[in-house]
Amino acid sequence: MNRLIRRWRAVFIVDAIVKSLLVYGGFVLMSLGTIIVDGIEPVIHVAIFAASLAGLNVMSLILGSRIVASFRYQIMTRHPALQIATVVICATAMFDAILTAIFSLRGNLAWAIDIGLFFSTTSLISIFVVFVFDGMSRLFCPRTEG
């Protein structure tokens, strides 16, 4: 199991926070602040939506990891960075395809593709943030085996 899957809780939390901030911030900007007057109810709806998208992202990461592990290529076992990159590409493709399929039920395929790519990008940002903090923690707080 690779490093990305071991950090799935951190990916979920960071992804939910990023999506909540972007979606709620977009609502506030579109409504010119009138959504703030409605109280806490819109925040709860946005948080539930963001958590469900973050859960879908983690699920696609785990499924992508299993798909890549089923390839059993020698080069994948020797180069963990290549394995992680392949998992991220596979998971992002699945995540985007699922979101595009769900949002295209509305009838506008171009809008669904745009929304799917937007949320896929936020998922990549959260994965990158988790990897940066994981690398910094390994650099500054090395673990001793013993």
Beta strands, then each sheet from edge to edge (+ up, - down):
end
